[in-house]
């Protein structure tokens, strides 16, 4: 199984993942990196940025820790990588 860093580097190569799956990966990545959500301020018309922040906040509200996020990121990446058409 890859490390968090290896999965993060390889995740850019995933093709055909759904928006929800990509948002899940994004939120786990941000928490796993220890980034501060208060520094994320998408503009009024930045709908993608707002969706990313909502997904990130949802995981924070669920109490996902940095270590849990790293583990879930790798597990989600491995699941997506194994799906046909997502390599």
C-alpha positions in Angstrom: 0.0 0.0 0.0 1.4 3.4 -0.9 2.1 6.1 1.6 0.0 9.2 1.8 2.6 11.2 -0.1 2.8 8.5 -2.8 -0.9 8.3 -3.2 -1.2 12.1 -3.4 1.4 12.2 -6.1 -0.3 9.5 -8.1 -3.9 10.7 -7.6 -3.5 13.3 -10.3 -3.5 10.4 -12.8 -7.0 9.1 -11.8 -9.3 9.4 -14.7 -13.1 9.4 -14.7 -13.5 9.7 -10.9 -16.8 11.4 -10.0 -17.0 14.9 -8.5 -18.0 13.4 -5.2 -15.1 11.1 -5.2 -12.7 13.9 -6.0 -14.2 16.1 -3.3 -13.7 13.3 -0.8 -10.1 12.9 -1.8 -9.6 16.7 -1.6 -11.0 16.9 1.9 -8.9 14.0 3.2 -5.8 15.6 1.5 -6.4 19.0 3.1 -6.9 17.5 6.6 -4.0 15.0 6.1 -1.7 17.9 5.2 -2.8 19.7 8.4 -4.0 22.7 6.4 -6.1 25.5 8.0 -9.6 25.8 6.6 -9.9 29.4 7.9 -7.4 30.4 5.2 -9.6 29.0 2.5 -11.9 31.9 1.2 -13.4 31.1 -2.2 -14.9 34.1 -4.0 -18.6 34.6 -4.5 -18.6 33.1 -8.0 -16.0 30.3 -7.3 -18.5 27.4 -7.1 -15.8 24.8 -7.3 -13.9 26.4 -4.5 -17.1 26.6 -2.3 -17.8 22.9 -3.0 -14.3 22.0 -2.0 -14.5 24.0 1.2 -17.9 22.5 2.1 -16.5 18.9 1.6 -13.5 19.8 3.7 -15.7 21.3 6.5 -18.0 18.3 6.5 -15.0 16.0 7.2 -13.8 18.3 9.9 -17.3 18.4 11.5 -17.2 14.6 11.5 -14.1 14.7 13.6 -11.7 13.2 11.1 -8.2 13.5 12.5 -5.0 14.1 10.5 -3.9 10.5 10.8 -7.4 9.2 9.9 -7.5 11.5 6.9 -4.2 10.2 5.7 -5.4 6.6 6.0 -8.7 7.3 4.4 -7.0 9.2 1.6 -4.8 6.2 0.8 -7.7 3.7 1.1 -9.9 5.9 -1.2 -7.1 6.3 -3.7 -6.5 2.5 -3.8 -10.3 1.8 -4.3 -10.5 4.4 -7.1 -7.4 3.1 -8.7 -8.8 -0.4 -8.8 -12.0 0.6 -10.5 -12.1 0.0 -14.3 -11.5 3.2 -16.3 -10.0 5.1 -13.4 -6.3 4.3 -13.8 
